Amino acid sequence: PREPLTEREEEVLATIARGRTNAEIADELYISLSTVKTHIASLMAKLGARNRVEIAMWAYATGRVRE
């Protein structure tokens, strides 16, 4: 990434890679839906990703998440 990911961004990254919806991520991490959207936007910017599929692909390609 262009900048290091925060601990919370790493957590959101893992949930995106597992196919969770924004609402499921919010519930799982005990954060608001707005905060989830902010973290996803930040991940997209840092990774140069256009969507959450590219975020998930990056997570698996870099070994951040395993099957």
C-alpha positions in Angstrom: 0.0 0.0 0.0 1.0 3.6 -0.4 0.7 4.1 3.4 0.7 1.4 6.1 -2.7 0.1 7.1 -4.0 0.8 10.6 -4.9 -2.1 12.9 -8.6 -1.3 12.3 -8.1 -1.2 8.6 -6.5 -4.7 8.8 -9.6 -5.9 10.6 -11.9 -4.4 8.0 -9.7 -5.9 5.3 -10.1 -9.4 6.7 -13.9 -9.1 7.0 -14.2 -7.8 3.4 -12.1 -10.7 2.2 -14.5 -13.1 4.0 -17.4 -11.6 2.0 -19.0 -9.7 4.9 -21.5 -6.8 4.1 -21.0 -3.4 5.5 -23.7 -4.0 8.1 -22.1 -7.4 9.1 -18.7 -5.7 9.5 -20.2 -3.0 11.6 -21.9 -5.6 13.9 -18.8 -7.8 14.1 -16.4 -5.0 14.9 -18.8 -3.0 17.0 -18.5 0.2 14.9 -21.0 2.3 13.0 -21.9 1.7 9.4 -20.5 5.2 8.6 -17.2 4.2 10.2 -17.1 1.0 8.1 -17.6 3.0 4.9 -14.8 5.4 6.0 -12.4 2.5 6.5 -13.3 1.0 3.1 -12.8 4.3 1.4 -9.4 4.6 3.1 -8.4 1.0 2.1 -9.4 1.7 -1.5 -7.3 4.9 -1.5 -4.3 3.2 0.1 -4.4 0.1 -2.1 -5.4 1.9 -5.3 -8.4 -0.4 -5.4 -11.6 0.5 -7.4 -13.9 -1.7 -5.4 -14.2 -4.2 -2.5 -13.5 -7.1 -4.8 -10.0 -5.7 -5.6 -9.5 -5.2 -1.8 -10.3 -8.8 -1.2 -8.1 -10.0 -4.0 -5.2 -7.9 -2.6 -5.8 -9.4 0.9 -5.4 -12.9 -0.5 -2.6 -12.2 -2.9 -0.5 -10.6 -0.2 -1.2 -13.4 2.4 -3.0 -11.0 4.7 -5.9 -13.4 4.8 -5.9 -17.2 4.2 -8.7 -19.4 3.0 
